[in-house]
């Protein structure tokens, strides 16, 4: 975040604009090649094989999401140990991996089409090996696809957009479960109504003003 600060000092203004800058300038770099490595992350494992009470902590272990959370906390001005649940909630942002799942399944769809067309390109032969040997990349993608299809039965082939939407819904279930059972988030639950970016992050407040609001809401202050 210090590198970002050199370019975008946090002057009074909407923090939502800083989020948009992150998505436009940072996300394309850190997500490079996600079609290959995302299926191996804690996020995908958690979505397909959730352990009760460990959903969000597992998702937060991924390097990509650790970067994301660090950036969000820096922007909000809260301590690095502030509840991830409150940070995701107030910013109204899903884990980056959930957002990138559409790219993964779009890539998988392209490989399927190449296979159906009997293409002679190298990537199609590599895909055939993945399927034939049930290797981890293909297995993880197929497991998540089957899991989503069971959650949302349909007569049509489920699309990448539908998979992303269903994974967002699943994350919201995890988020609501965590905030309702976490005793440290009692006050937060009183003031938080739904998963969306909060108005104070879209107002022209000074950095200190928005920081104090964020600290109060998330109980990330010296009085806690």
KAFEN-V653775 format. One record per pair of residues at least 12 apart in sequence whose C-alpha atoms are under 10 Angstrom apart, sorted by the first residue. I is the first residue (numbers start at 1). GAP is how many residues later the second one is. If there is no record, write none. Layout:
i gap
I GAP
I GAP
//
This chain:
i gap
1 66
1 67
1 69
1 70
1 71
1 72
1 73
1 74
2 69
2 72
4 14
4 17
4 18
4 22
4 67
5 69
5 70
8 13
10 64
10 65
10 196
10 197
10 198
11 193
11 194
11 195
11 196
11 197
12 191
12 192
12 193
12 194
12 195
12 196
12 197
12 198
13 188
13 189
13 190
13 191
13 192
13 193
13 194
13 197
14 185
14 186
14 187
14 188
14 189
14 190
14 191
14 192
14 193
14 196
15 57
15 60
15 61
15 76
15 185
15 186
15 187
15 188
15 189
15 190
15 192
15 195
16 59
16 75
16 76
16 181
16 182
16 183
16 184
16 185
16 186
16 187
17 184
17 185
18 53
18 54
18 57
18 183
19 52
19 53
19 56
19 72
19 74
22 46
22 49
22 50
23 73
26 42
27 37
27 41
27 69
27 73
30 33
30 34
30 37
31 33
31 65
31 66
31 69
31 72
33 70
33 71
34 63
34 66
34 67
34 69
34 70
34 73
35 65
35 66
35 67
35 68
35 69
35 70
35 71
35 72
35 73
35 102
36 68
36 71
36 72
36 101
36 102
37 67
37 100
38 24
38 26
38 59
38 60
38 62
38 63
38 65
38 66
38 99
38 102
38 103
39 58
39 62
39 65
39 97
39 98
39 99
39 100
39 101
39 102
39 103
39 105
40 22
40 96
40 97
40 100
40 101
41 17
41 18
41 20
41 21
41 22
41 23
41 56
41 99
42 13
42 15
42 16
42 17
42 18
42 19
42 20
42 21
42 55
43 12
43 13
43 14
43 15
43 16
43 17
43 18
43 19
43 22
43 52
43 53
43 54
43 55
43 128
44 15
44 53
44 54
44 57
44 96
44 97
44 99
44 100
44 123
45 13
45 14
45 95
45 98
45 99
46 12
46 13
46 98
46 125
47 12
47 51
47 96
47 97
47 100
47 101
47 120
47 123
47 124
47 127
48 92
48 93
48 95
48 96
48 97
48 98
48 99
48 100
48 119
49 94
49 95
49 98
50 124
52 122
52 125
52 126
53 121
53 124
53 125
53 128
54 120
54 124
55 116
55 118
55 119
55 120
55 122
55 123
56 28
56 29
56 39
56 115
56 118
56 119
56 121
56 122
57 27
57 28
57 121
59 36
59 38
59 39
59 112
60 24
60 25
60 35
62 33
62 35
64 31
64 32
64 33
65 29
65 30
65 31
65 32
66 18
66 29
66 30
67 29
68 20
68 25
68 26
68 27
68 28
69 13
69 15
69 18
69 19
69 24
69 26
69 27
70 14
70 17
72 12
72 15
72 16
72 18
72 19
72 21
73 14
73 15
73 18
73 138
73 141
74 137
75 16
75 126
75 132
75 135
75 136
76 14
76 15
76 125
76 131
76 132
76 134
76 135
76 136
76 137
76 138
76 139
77 130
77 131
77 132
77 133
77 134
77 135
77 136
77 137
77 138
77 143
78 132
78 133
78 134
78 135
78 136
78 137
78 138
78 140
78 141
78 142
78 143
79 136
79 141
79 142
80 140
81 139
82 132
82 133
82 136
82 137
82 138
82 139
83 96
83 99
83 101
83 102
83 135
83 136
83 137
84 91
84 134
85 89
85 90
85 91
85 93
85 94
85 97
85 100
85 103
85 133
86 89
86 92
86 93
86 99
86 102
86 103
86 106
86 109
86 128
86 131
86 132
86 133
86 134
87 110
87 127
87 130
87 131
88 87
88 107
88 108
88 109
89 83
89 86
89 87
89 90
89 99
89 103
89 104
89 105
89 106
89 107
89 108
89 109
90 98
90 102
90 104
90 105
90 106
90 107
90 108
90 109
90 110
90 111
90 124
90 127
90 128
91 104
91 105
91 106
91 107
91 108
91 109
91 110
91 111
92 102
92 103
92 104
92 105
92 106
93 102
93 103
93 104
94 73
94 74
94 77
94 78
94 81
94 101
94 102
95 73
95 76
97 67
97 70
98 65
98 66
98 67
98 68
98 69
98 70
98 72
98 73
99 62
99 65
99 66
99 68
99 69
100 64
101 40
101 59
101 60
101 62
101 63
101 64
101 66
102 57
102 58
102 59
102 60
102 61
102 62
102 63
103 57
103 58
103 61
104 37
104 56
104 60
105 36
105 37
105 40
105 54
105 55
105 56
105 58
105 59
106 53
106 54
106 55
107 53
108 19
108 30
108 33
108 34
108 52
109 50
109 51
110 14
111 12
111 13
111 14
111 15
111 16
111 17
112 12
112 15
112 16
114 13
115 12
115 13
144 19
144 23
145 13
145 14
145 15
145 18
146 12
147 16
148 14
148 15
148 16
148 18
148 19
148 22
149 13
149 14
149 17
151 15
151 19
152 14
172 22
172 23
175 20
176 13
176 18
176 19
179 13
184 34
184 35
184 36
184 40
185 32
185 33
185 34
186 32
186 33
187 29
187 30
187 31
187 32
188 28
188 29
188 30
188 31
189 28
189 29
190 27
191 26
191 27
192 25
198 16
200 13
200 14
201 12
201 13
//
